Amino acid sequence: MAHPLGGGGIALELGEARLGPARGGARRAAEAGEIHVRDASPQARAAAVAGGTGSAPRHRLPQPDAEERVAPGALFVGTSGWDYAGGAWDALYPAALPRRERLVAYARSFASVELNYSFYRLPRPSSYTAWAARTPESFRFALKLSRFVTHVKRLRGTKQAFRHFVANALALGPRLGPILVQLPPSFQADPERLARFLEAASDVARTLSVPALRLAIEPRHASWLASREVLALLRRHDAALVTAQSSRYPCADPALRTASFAYLRFHGPARLFASRYGREALRPFARRIRAWLREGSDVFAYFNNDVEGYAVDDARTLASLATGAPRGRPGSGRRAAGAG
């Protein structure tokens, strides 16, 4: 059975994910028990199998009065991971809430999440099935591609590993969203290697009967942004150039579109992973998102400034600014809290 990636697709992020204990500590992720892995979190981060149903908040802009209209795109706003504590996270998850129920509460407020666990270990199909069963069908999981493909092999000779990753992820069914491929900042532009990877990804899609793989690249080495050949490759494969805002790495101009969808990441405007954006800083991004949605483009946006729950507040604010919906309160399940 074909499982379309049209609700998300594949997003490639060329950036650094520290393979050691940087950003503060170990991430605990549970599939069937606790599995300890390292993440680039500024504090201990966790991704746990949790359960729930309900309806994910979805945002679509009102269509203008016109005889001929373009169907508006869908907005997916979320955070990078869901199993945290401290700050706004404590408001999202009441103290009495069992840890395994956090994904349930998260999905009531947000319609997508960026999963980092898949970068360190290959989730089993049963894990994906469990996550899917605990979220509404409109929910989307953006998956970070295995570091074996990105940091060890650096996209060279990775077709089989990539196929294995995608094949397992198909257990998410319609909830499968973007697959985030993160490369280290020391990886300079290599159009030939990128071309081979994009072709291999297309072959994998055909082999697995996946009708569409949405690809995007987030460079953390400026040479990727300066390469016309790279941009031409992205356009040829309908691959989006990721806009990733941070205080450390080069950021692609949001106006530089190479695909029919958009993917944004927010790592913190000052201190990496540990600083807040706030309403005024997010207004320009919201205006851009509104334009993309009116053009019919789906938009995926994730906040990685997890410390003190800044990501929760900023994600809510961006969704509200981009759609004009009320902001809502953490855990309230109001549609303004997330996107879909």
C-alpha positions as CSV (number, residue, x, y, z in Angstrom):
1,M,0.0,0.0,0.0
2,A,1.4,3.3,-0.9
3,H,1.9,5.9,1.9
4,P,2.1,9.3,0.4
5,L,4.7,11.7,1.8
6,G,2.6,14.6,0.4
7,G,1.7,15.7,3.9
8,G,5.4,16.2,4.6
9,G,7.9,14.7,2.3
10,I,11.6,14.7,2.9
11,A,13.6,17.7,4.1
12,L,17.3,17.8,4.0
13,E,19.1,19.9,6.6
14,L,22.8,20.5,6.0
15,G,23.9,21.4,9.5
16,E,25.7,20.2,12.6
17,A,24.2,17.8,15.0
18,R,26.8,17.2,17.7
19,L,27.4,13.5,18.1
20,G,28.7,13.8,21.7
21,P,27.1,15.2,24.8
22,A,27.0,18.8,23.5
23,R,23.9,20.8,24.3
24,G,23.7,19.4,27.7
25,G,23.0,15.8,28.2
26,A,21.4,12.5,27.2
27,R,18.1,12.1,25.4
28,R,16.0,9.3,26.6
29,A,13.8,7.7,24.0
30,A,11.4,4.8,24.7
31,E,10.2,2.3,22.2
32,A,9.7,-0.6,24.6
33,G,11.5,0.6,27.6
34,E,14.2,3.3,28.0
35,I,16.9,3.7,25.3
36,H,19.6,6.2,26.1
37,V,21.1,8.2,23.3
38,R,23.0,11.4,23.0
39,D,21.5,14.5,21.5
40,A,22.6,18.1,20.8
41,S,20.0,19.3,23.4
42,P,20.9,22.2,25.7
43,Q,19.4,20.1,28.5
44,A,18.3,16.6,28.9
45,R,15.9,15.8,26.1
46,A,13.6,12.9,25.7
47,A,11.4,11.4,23.0
48,A,9.1,8.8,24.4
49,V,6.3,6.7,22.9
50,A,3.2,8.3,24.3
51,G,-0.4,7.8,23.4
52,G,-3.5,9.5,22.4
53,T,-6.2,10.5,20.0
54,G,-8.1,13.6,19.2
55,S,-8.0,16.2,16.5
56,A,-4.8,18.0,15.6
57,P,-5.0,21.8,15.3
58,R,-5.0,22.7,11.6
59,H,-4.6,26.1,10.0
60,R,-5.8,27.2,6.6
61,L,-6.1,30.8,5.6
62,P,-9.5,32.0,4.4
63,Q,-9.8,32.0,0.6
64,P,-10.3,35.4,-1.0
65,D,-13.5,36.0,-2.9
66,A,-12.7,35.3,-6.5
67,E,-14.1,33.2,-9.2
68,E,-10.8,31.4,-9.6
69,R,-9.1,30.5,-6.4
70,V,-5.9,28.6,-5.5
71,A,-6.4,26.1,-2.7
72,P,-4.5,27.5,0.3
73,G,-1.6,25.5,1.6
74,A,-1.5,23.8,5.0
75,L,0.6,25.2,7.9
76,F,2.4,22.7,10.2
77,V,4.0,24.3,13.3
78,G,5.6,22.4,16.1
79,T,8.7,21.9,18.2
80,S,11.8,19.8,17.9
81,G,10.7,16.9,20.2
82,W,7.9,16.7,22.7
83,D,9.1,15.1,25.9
84,Y,10.7,17.9,28.0
85,A,10.2,19.6,31.3
86,G,10.7,23.1,32.7
87,G,9.2,26.5,31.8
88,A,6.3,26.4,29.3
89,W,6.7,22.6,29.0
90,D,5.4,22.3,32.6
91,A,2.3,24.3,31.6
92,L,1.8,22.1,28.6
93,Y,2.0,18.9,30.7
94,P,0.3,19.0,34.1
95,A,2.3,17.5,36.9
96,A,-0.1,14.6,37.3
97,L,0.1,13.7,33.6
98,P,1.8,10.3,33.1
99,R,4.9,10.7,30.9
100,R,3.6,8.3,28.3
101,E,0.6,10.6,27.8
102,R,2.7,13.6,26.8
103,L,2.4,13.0,23.1
104,V,-1.4,13.0,23.6
105,A,-1.3,16.4,25.2
106,Y,1.2,17.7,22.7
107,A,-0.9,16.6,19.7
108,R,-3.9,18.6,21.2
109,S,-1.8,21.8,20.9
110,F,0.4,21.2,17.9
111,A,-0.2,19.4,14.6
112,S,3.4,18.3,13.9
113,V,6.6,17.4,15.7
114,E,10.2,17.1,14.5
115,L,11.6,13.8,15.8
116,N,15.3,13.7,16.7
117,Y,15.4,10.2,18.0
118,S,15.5,8.8,14.5
119,F,18.9,10.5,13.9
120,Y,20.5,8.3,16.6
121,R,18.7,5.0,16.3
122,L,16.5,3.5,13.6
123,P,13.0,3.3,15.0
124,R,11.2,0.0,14.4
125,P,8.0,0.0,12.4
126,S,6.2,-1.0,15.6
127,S,7.4,2.3,17.2
128,Y,6.1,4.3,14.4
129,T,2.8,2.5,14.5
130,A,2.5,3.2,18.2
131,W,3.2,6.9,17.7
132,A,0.7,7.1,14.9
133,A,-2.0,5.4,16.9
134,R,-1.6,8.0,19.6
135,T,-2.1,11.0,17.3
136,P,-4.9,12.1,15.0
137,E,-4.6,11.3,11.3
138,S,-3.9,14.9,10.5
139,F,-0.8,15.0,12.7
140,R,2.6,14.9,11.0
141,F,6.0,13.6,12.2
142,A,9.0,15.2,10.7
143,L,11.9,12.7,11.0
144,K,15.6,13.4,11.2
145,L,17.5,11.0,8.9
146,S,20.0,8.6,10.5
147,R,23.4,10.1,11.2
148,F,24.9,7.1,9.5
149,V,23.7,8.5,6.2
150,T,24.5,12.1,7.0
151,H,27.5,12.3,9.3
152,V,29.3,9.0,8.7
153,K,28.7,8.5,5.0
154,R,28.0,12.1,4.1
155,L,25.4,11.1,1.5
156,R,27.9,8.9,-0.3
157,G,26.7,5.3,-1.2
158,T,23.7,5.6,1.1
159,K,20.8,4.4,-1.1
160,Q,20.2,1.1,0.8
161,A,20.4,2.8,4.2
162,F,18.1,5.5,3.1
163,R,15.6,3.0,1.7
164,H,15.6,1.1,5.0
165,F,14.9,4.3,6.9
166,V,12.0,5.3,4.7
167,A,10.6,1.8,4.6
168,N,10.4,1.7,8.4
169,A,8.9,5.2,8.5
170,L,6.0,4.2,6.1
171,A,4.5,2.6,9.2
172,L,3.4,6.2,10.1
173,G,1.1,6.1,7.1
174,P,-0.5,9.5,6.3
175,R,1.2,10.9,9.4
176,L,4.6,10.7,7.8
177,G,5.9,14.2,7.3
178,P,9.3,15.7,6.3
179,I,12.5,13.7,6.7
180,L,15.1,16.0,7.9
181,V,18.6,15.2,6.7
182,Q,21.2,17.0,8.8
183,L,24.8,17.3,7.6
184,P,27.8,18.8,9.5
185,P,28.8,22.5,8.8
186,S,32.2,21.2,7.7
187,F,30.5,19.6,4.7
188,Q,31.1,22.1,1.8
189,A,28.9,22.2,-1.3
190,D,29.3,19.1,-3.4
191,P,26.7,19.3,-6.3
192,E,27.8,16.0,-7.8
193,R,27.2,14.1,-4.5
194,L,24.0,15.9,-3.9
195,A,22.8,15.0,-7.4
196,R,23.5,11.3,-6.8
197,F,21.7,11.4,-3.5
198,L,18.6,13.1,-4.9
199,E,18.5,10.6,-7.8
200,A,18.8,7.7,-5.3
201,A,16.0,9.2,-3.2
202,S,13.8,9.3,-6.3
203,D,14.6,5.7,-7.0
204,V,13.7,4.7,-3.4
205,A,10.4,6.5,-3.8
206,R,9.6,4.5,-6.9
207,T,10.7,1.2,-5.4
208,L,8.5,1.8,-2.3
209,S,5.6,3.1,-4.4
210,V,5.7,6.4,-2.6
211,P,4.2,9.0,-5.0
212,A,6.2,12.0,-3.8
213,L,9.3,12.7,-1.8
214,R,9.7,16.3,-0.8
215,L,13.3,17.1,-0.5
216,A,14.9,20.2,1.1
217,I,18.4,21.3,2.1
218,E,19.4,23.5,5.0
219,P,23.0,24.5,4.5
220,R,25.3,25.3,7.4
221,H,28.2,26.0,5.1
222,A,27.8,29.1,3.1
223,S,29.1,27.5,-0.1
224,W,25.8,25.7,-0.6
225,L,23.9,29.0,-0.7
226,A,26.4,30.4,-3.2
227,S,26.2,27.5,-5.7
228,R,24.0,28.0,-8.7
229,E,24.4,24.4,-9.5
230,V,23.0,23.4,-6.1
231,L,20.0,25.7,-6.5
232,A,19.3,24.3,-10.0
233,L,19.4,20.7,-8.6
234,L,17.0,21.6,-5.9
235,R,14.6,23.1,-8.4
236,R,14.9,20.2,-10.7
237,H,13.9,17.8,-7.9
238,D,11.3,20.2,-6.3
239,A,13.5,20.3,-3.3
240,A,13.1,23.1,-0.8
241,L,16.0,25.2,0.5
242,V,15.4,25.2,4.3
243,T,15.4,28.6,6.1
244,A,17.1,27.9,9.4
245,Q,17.4,30.9,11.7
246,S,20.1,30.9,14.4
247,S,22.9,33.0,15.8
248,R,25.6,30.6,14.5
249,Y,25.0,29.4,11.0
250,P,24.3,31.0,7.6
251,C,20.5,31.3,6.9
252,A,19.0,31.0,3.5
253,D,16.9,34.0,2.4
254,P,13.2,33.0,2.7
255,A,12.6,34.6,-0.6
256,L,14.8,32.0,-2.3
257,R,12.2,29.4,-3.2
258,T,13.3,26.2,-4.9
259,A,10.2,24.0,-4.3
260,S,6.5,23.8,-4.0
261,F,6.6,23.7,-0.2
262,A,8.6,25.5,2.5
263,Y,10.5,24.3,5.6
264,L,11.7,26.5,8.4
265,R,13.7,25.9,11.6
266,F,14.3,28.2,14.5
267,H,17.3,27.5,16.8
268,G,17.2,30.6,18.9
269,P,17.9,34.3,17.9
270,A,20.7,34.8,20.5
271,R,21.9,31.9,22.6
272,L,21.6,28.8,20.5
273,F,18.7,26.6,21.6
274,A,18.2,28.8,24.7
275,S,16.8,32.1,23.6
276,R,13.3,33.4,22.9
277,Y,12.1,35.0,19.6
278,G,8.9,36.7,20.7
279,R,6.1,38.3,18.7
280,E,8.0,41.1,17.0
281,A,10.9,38.9,15.8
282,L,8.4,36.4,14.3
283,R,6.2,38.9,12.5
284,P,8.3,38.9,9.3
285,F,8.3,35.1,9.1
286,A,4.6,35.1,9.7
287,R,4.0,37.5,6.8
288,R,6.1,35.3,4.5
289,I,4.2,32.2,5.6
290,R,0.9,33.8,4.9
291,A,2.0,34.6,1.4
292,W,3.2,31.0,0.8
293,L,-0.1,29.6,2.1
294,R,-2.1,31.8,-0.2
295,E,0.1,30.6,-3.1
296,G,-1.0,27.0,-2.2
297,S,2.3,26.0,-0.6
298,D,2.4,23.8,2.5
299,V,4.7,25.2,5.2
300,F,6.5,23.3,7.9
301,A,8.0,25.3,10.8
302,Y,9.8,23.9,13.9
303,F,11.3,25.5,17.0
304,N,14.4,24.0,18.5
305,N,14.9,26.5,21.3
306,D,13.7,24.0,23.9
307,V,15.3,25.4,27.0
308,E,12.6,26.7,29.4
309,G,10.0,25.8,26.9
310,Y,10.7,28.8,24.7
311,A,9.9,26.6,21.7
312,V,6.3,26.1,23.0
313,D,5.6,29.8,23.3
314,D,7.3,30.8,20.1
315,A,5.5,28.0,18.1
316,R,2.1,29.2,19.4
317,T,3.0,32.8,18.6
318,L,4.1,32.0,15.0
319,A,0.9,30.0,14.3
320,S,-1.3,32.8,15.6
321,L,0.5,35.5,13.7
322,A,0.5,33.4,10.5
323,T,-3.2,32.5,10.6
324,G,-4.8,35.3,12.6
325,A,-6.3,32.8,15.0
326,P,-6.3,33.3,18.8
327,R,-3.2,32.2,20.4
328,G,-4.8,29.9,23.0
329,R,-3.3,28.4,26.1
330,P,-0.9,25.5,26.5
331,G,-2.7,22.2,26.5
332,S,-6.1,23.8,25.6
333,G,-6.3,22.1,22.3
334,R,-7.4,25.3,20.5
335,R,-6.5,25.4,16.9
336,A,-4.4,28.5,17.3
337,A,-1.9,26.5,19.2
338,G,-0.5,24.5,16.3
339,A,-0.9,24.0,12.7
340,G,-1.8,21.2,10.3
